[in-house]
Amino acid sequence: MIENYVITENGCWLWQGATNSRGYGYVYVNRQQRYVRRAALERSLGRPMAKGMVACVSCGNQLCVKPTHLFEGIYSEAQPRAVST
């Protein structure tokens, strides 16, 4: 389900599957469309995300599905962050 990615030079797992018109990756789980970051994070956490929480990305790449780059947060934290080098 979430194995459709390539590993980038900086270690991100870049989603290669379907995206919506806003550029967010998605998958179908039990015939329901789900954001791929949320599905990846819930899989990593081993539980559903809390109500009102979103899957945030710490690496600045909105298509990254690497579990160590994802965290549960509020909407204002969900915007991709720039990584300082």
C-alpha positions as CSV (number, residue, x, y, z in Angstrom):
1,M,0.0,0.0,0.0
2,I,2.6,2.6,1.0
3,E,5.6,0.9,-0.6
4,N,5.3,3.0,-3.8
5,Y,8.2,5.4,-3.1
6,V,11.8,6.2,-4.0
7,I,14.5,7.2,-1.6
8,T,16.0,10.6,-2.3
9,E,19.5,11.7,-1.7
10,N,18.5,13.4,1.6
11,G,16.8,10.2,2.8
12,C,13.2,11.1,2.2
13,W,10.9,8.4,1.0
14,L,9.2,10.3,-1.9
15,W,5.7,9.0,-2.7
16,Q,5.4,7.9,-6.4
17,G,1.7,7.0,-6.4
18,A,-1.4,9.0,-7.0
19,T,-1.7,12.7,-6.0
20,N,-4.7,15.0,-5.8
21,S,-5.0,18.4,-7.5
22,R,-3.2,20.1,-4.5
23,G,-0.2,17.7,-4.8
24,Y,-1.0,15.5,-1.8
25,G,-0.4,11.8,-2.1
26,Y,-3.3,9.4,-1.5
27,V,-4.1,5.7,-1.3
28,Y,-7.2,3.7,-1.0
29,V,-7.7,1.8,2.3
30,N,-10.8,-0.4,2.5
31,R,-12.2,1.4,-0.5
32,Q,-11.8,4.8,1.1
33,Q,-9.4,7.5,-0.2
34,R,-6.8,8.4,2.5
35,Y,-3.9,10.8,2.5
36,V,-0.8,8.7,2.2
37,R,1.1,10.6,5.0
38,R,-1.7,9.9,7.4
39,A,-1.9,6.2,6.4
40,A,1.9,5.9,6.7
41,L,2.0,7.6,10.1
42,E,-0.9,5.5,11.5
43,R,0.8,2.4,10.3
44,S,4.0,3.5,12.0
45,L,2.2,4.4,15.2
46,G,0.2,1.2,15.2
47,R,-3.0,3.2,16.0
48,P,-5.4,5.7,14.5
49,M,-4.4,9.3,14.8
50,A,-6.2,11.4,17.4
51,K,-9.3,13.3,16.3
52,G,-8.4,16.7,14.9
53,M,-4.8,15.8,14.4
54,V,-3.0,15.7,11.0
55,A,0.1,14.0,9.7
56,C,2.9,16.6,9.6
57,V,6.2,16.3,7.8
58,S,9.4,17.6,9.4
59,C,11.6,17.4,6.3
60,G,9.9,20.0,4.1
61,N,8.8,17.5,1.5
62,Q,5.0,17.1,1.3
63,L,5.3,13.8,-0.6
64,C,7.6,12.2,2.0
65,V,6.2,9.1,3.7
66,K,9.3,8.1,5.7
67,P,8.0,7.3,9.3
68,T,10.8,9.2,11.0
69,H,10.0,12.3,9.0
70,L,6.3,12.2,10.1
71,F,4.7,13.3,13.3
72,E,1.2,13.9,14.6
73,G,0.3,17.6,15.0
74,I,-2.2,20.3,14.4
75,Y,-3.0,21.8,11.1
76,S,-0.7,24.8,11.5
77,E,2.2,22.4,11.9
78,A,1.3,20.4,8.8
79,Q,2.7,22.9,6.3
80,P,6.1,21.5,5.0
81,R,9.0,23.0,6.9
82,A,12.2,24.1,5.2
83,V,15.2,22.2,6.3
84,S,18.2,24.4,7.2
85,T,21.5,23.1,6.0
